[in-house]
Amino acid sequence: AEHITLVGLRLGATLAAQVAGSRTDIESIVLYAPVYDGQSLLTEWRHEQEVFDRKHSHTPRQSRTGEILGFPVTEAFHNELVREVSLAVTDSSLKKVLILVEEVETESAILKTWVDMFKSHDVMVTIESPENLAIWRREAIESIVPI
């Protein structure tokens, strides 16, 4: 392929940004509602699990920390998720980044740090806040995938 673009949603967006920053074959990335803080994501997931449990009288098979949204969570994954998200661009071929975030996040200090880091490496950054960005949040476990 002559032009490679990575597209990631939530945690996948964060992983795409981490990968693209150190590769020489990725030209652009689309970060759809990236996760800046794994601990907040974990808290959000646990809340959604609790809502599901109450709504459906569900008792998780795993311990409270071992299952989130029906998927087992290993201690290793948990520990990796709560570590600080590190992002760097080093010898990368990255030229363009599109970041899709909710309107309230456009002034986020962490987002500004990411944008500054990309721009310091001559990467063109576009930030957009489309309507209904977090469509999967309409109801816990509804699992709507953005179009």
Secondary structure by P-SEA (a helix, b strand, c coil): ccbbbbbbcaaaaaaaaaaaaccccccbbbbccccccaaaaaaaaaaaaaaaaaaaccccccccccccccccccaaaaaaaaccbbbbbccccccbbbbbbcccccccaaaaaaaaaaaaabbbbbbbbcccccccccccccccccc
